[in-house]
Every structure is written in C-alpha cells, then in structure tokens.
Amino acid sequence: PEVQLAEDYDVFIPKAQLDSILLNYTRSGSLLFRKLVCAFFDDTTLANSLPNGKRKRGLNDTRKGLDQNIVGAIK
C-alpha cells in the first residue's frame, strides 16, 4: 500500500519504502531529505536538473527544474 507523503500534496510513496527511510535516516534532516529525493528522482534526472527549479536570468541553461509538487511534499 502507498501513503501520502504530506497533506495538500498528491504525492504517494510505498509504505514499506517510507518506513525503511524513516527507520534509517531520521537523525539528520538533510540526510532524510536527500534519501526522500532519491526515492522519487533517478540519478540522471537529478544530475540534469536545477536544484531549486529556477533558472537565473541571462543564462542559457537548458536544464529543467524538479517537479515542485514532489519537492514541496518532501520539504
């Protein structure tokens, strides 16, 4: 079964996967955040994306931002 990651976000994760992440990574907020991000995005997507989802004006940057719905639910 899947569980909703956060209220007001249509983002779901398998309960077993979430339980495993929470069991192993709750001591560090930043590590927990990184593990949740890795649960939703593969390495290629992360390597070719903008970290905050926004481009700086004037730069010719073709990378896309991460799905802000998922990022918001993780935060």
KALIN-V623245 format. One record per residue. RES is the residue in one small letter. PSI is psi in radians with two decimals (none if undefined). NEAR is the number of other C-alpha atoms within 10 Angstrom. D_LAST is the distance of its C-alpha to the last C-alpha in whole Angstrom. Layout:
# KALIN-V623245
res=RES psi=PSI near=NEAR d_last=D_LAST
res=RES psi=PSI near=NEAR d_last=D_LAST
This chain:
# KALIN-V623245
res=p psi=2.63 near=7 d_last=22
res=e psi=2.67 near=12 d_last=19
res=v psi=2.63 near=12 d_last=16
res=q psi=2.28 near=14 d_last=13
res=l psi=-0.69 near=20 d_last=10
res=a psi=2.59 near=14 d_last=9
res=e psi=2.60 near=8 d_last=12
res=d psi=0.14 near=10 d_last=12
res=y psi=2.34 near=14 d_last=11
res=d psi=1.03 near=11 d_last=14
res=v psi=2.18 near=18 d_last=12
res=f psi=2.64 near=16 d_last=14
res=i psi=2.51 near=16 d_last=15
res=p psi=2.34 near=12 d_last=18
res=k psi=-0.73 near=14 d_last=18
res=a psi=-0.69 near=12 d_last=20
res=q psi=-0.77 near=13 d_last=17
res=l psi=-0.77 near=17 d_last=14
res=d psi=-0.72 near=11 d_last=17
res=s psi=-0.77 near=10 d_last=18
res=i psi=-0.81 near=17 d_last=15
res=l psi=-0.61 near=14 d_last=14
res=l psi=-0.64 near=10 d_last=18
res=n psi=-0.30 near=12 d_last=18
res=y psi=0.43 near=16 d_last=15
res=t psi=-0.14 near=12 d_last=14
res=r psi=-0.47 near=10 d_last=16
res=s psi=2.06 near=10 d_last=14
res=g psi=-0.70 near=11 d_last=10
res=s psi=-0.65 near=11 d_last=10
res=l psi=-0.69 near=14 d_last=12
res=l psi=-0.78 near=17 d_last=10
res=f psi=-0.82 near=17 d_last=7
res=r psi=-0.72 near=13 d_last=10
res=k psi=-0.66 near=17 d_last=12
res=l psi=-0.70 near=23 d_last=10
res=v psi=-0.77 near=17 d_last=10
res=c psi=-0.43 near=13 d_last=13
res=a psi=-0.45 near=13 d_last=14
res=f psi=-0.44 near=16 d_last=13
res=f psi=2.39 near=14 d_last=15
res=d psi=2.97 near=10 d_last=18
res=d psi=-0.69 near=8 d_last=19
res=t psi=-0.76 near=8 d_last=21
res=t psi=-0.79 near=15 d_last=19
res=l psi=-0.69 near=16 d_last=16
res=a psi=-0.48 near=11 d_last=20
res=n psi=0.46 near=13 d_last=21
res=s psi=2.88 near=17 d_last=18
res=l psi=2.31 near=16 d_last=16
res=p psi=-0.71 near=13 d_last=13
res=n psi=0.05 near=12 d_last=12
res=g psi=0.09 near=13 d_last=14
res=k psi=2.43 near=12 d_last=17
res=r psi=2.63 near=15 d_last=20
res=k psi=2.45 near=7 d_last=22
res=r psi=2.46 near=7 d_last=25
res=g psi=-0.24 near=6 d_last=29
res=l psi=2.43 near=7 d_last=27
res=n psi=1.32 near=8 d_last=28
res=d psi=2.05 near=11 d_last=25
res=t psi=-0.02 near=10 d_last=25
res=r psi=2.62 near=15 d_last=22
res=k psi=2.74 near=16 d_last=19
res=g psi=2.78 near=16 d_last=16
res=l psi=2.73 near=19 d_last=13
res=d psi=1.93 near=13 d_last=13
res=q psi=-0.38 near=11 d_last=10
res=n psi=-0.78 near=12 d_last=10
res=i psi=-0.81 near=19 d_last=9
res=v psi=-0.74 near=17 d_last=6
res=g psi=-0.71 near=13 d_last=5
res=a psi=-0.66 near=17 d_last=5
res=i psi=-0.73 near=18 d_last=4
res=k psi=none near=11 d_last=0
